[in-house]
Amino acid sequence: MRLEKEDIQFIDDFLIYKKIKHLDIRVELIDHLATEFEDSSAYVIIEDFLLSKVNFILEFDKKQKKTIHWSYQKLLWVQFAKFFYQLKFVVIFIALEIFGYIIFNLFSLKTFSFIWLTTLAILLLYPIYYQIRYSKALKKVQSMQSLFSITSLPSVFLYTFGVLKDYLFETPTVLVLYFSISLLLSLSAVIVIENNRRKIIEKYINLVRET
């Protein structure tokens, strides 16, 4: 049987009742559930059908969150790798290394570290502007939340610096490597966010129109 618009809305309300709060995941679930009910369900009443699918719904939500999360984590590492083989990013990498080398030789290790910490902090704070600007979208779209969470990995370098600084100051080579990796990961996160945030917002707008 073909579902009416009221039936689709009933499915959406049911998913919200079951605490499936992210719009992009709900839309996927609605499409799946509506198709299954129309094509192969033995149930006549849609509420009975939905009650029989509660475990599937909760499991789908859990798996989809993980899938979305790891898809952006993968994009982060793919972008990081591009700094070593894709020409325009290799140029950026070399420029950063030259700039870092100049600063390293001009200033003390503490000043060099302060410059690095400031640069890293700026890169890590960068997504906050969009988090504020798109706050409503963030609450409703899992993809946006997962996108901004990719900054959690490069932020580890910022948090652990205080613990490792004595060792790093004693081994300048490791210090430079530590700073280089952290900056490249942070810059990679910014690039991934810039490449994907507009797509997610456009998708969000389209999903809102459909619901």
Secondary structure, DSSP 8 states (H G I E B T S, - for coil): ----HHHHHHHHHHHHHTT---HHHHHHHHHHHHHHHHHH---SSHHHHHHHTHHHHHHHHHHHHHHHHHHHHHHHHHHHHHTTTSHHHHHHHHHHHHHHHHHHHHS-HHHHHHHHHHHHHHHHHHHHHHHHHTHHHHHH-HHHHHHHGGGHHHHHHHHHHHHHHHHHHH-HHHHHHHHHHHHHHHHHHHHHHHHHHHHHHHHHHHHHHH-
